[in-house]
Amino acid sequence: EVQLVESGGGLIQPGGSLRLSCAVSGFTVSSNYMSWVRQAPGKGLEWVSVIYTGGGTYYADSVKGRFTISRDSSKNTLYLQMTSLRGEDTAVYYCARALSSRIWGQGTLVTVSS
Amino acid sequence: DIQMTQSPSSLSASVGDRVTITCQASQDISKYLNWYEQKPGKAPKLLIYDASNLETGVPSRFSGSGSGTDFTFTISSLQPEDIATYYCQQYDNAPYTFGQGTKLEIK
């Protein structure tokens, strides 16, 4: 079964770090473009980052220099390392397969608050 | 970065109505546009890709058109289960920006 399962969210203080994971089943993470998309409470969708099949990456300006997307082929898992977290990073974070994303995870909530 | 301007931001319509949402890109994105449906507490669901291609399993009352900078999403006959927020997204160039969303309600 093709599935994405995010984990790693939680409550974190401003300035802190957190690593999100997206466990992939049913396909190979390194053979697909993989993205992170977030949604702040009551707000719209915001694209965050992509990792291409060749390993290249791209980030939204709002997270550039603070977030790092990566993947582990041996674990078939996508990651989002988040540092210097701010209140405006509070959101549900989704991982998604490809650019026209038919497959999404269920989302993991990150709350940045003191 | 490419800006996506989606309108209206909210829409109230009756069951059976034809509903149209527009999305305008700040530069030419060819056909590289998705339309998603999102219901509260759920992940987005892909409805249309490449501006006009209906995703497998999506009812035929949904359609998309356009190319370049101007795009349209249509529900030909609104059903109660279509109550959701709809988003366009360009994937011509990163960052792959979303429109602001259109919240659709039943009148």
Interface residues (C-beta under 8 A of the other chain):
Chain A: S35 V37 G44 L45 E46 W47 V50 Y58 Y59 A60 D61 Y94 L99 S100 S101 R102 W104 G105 Q106 G107
Chain B: D1 N34 Y36 Q38 A43 P44 L46 Y49 D50 E55 T85 Y87 Q89 Y91 A94 P95 Y96 T97 F98 G99 Q100 G101
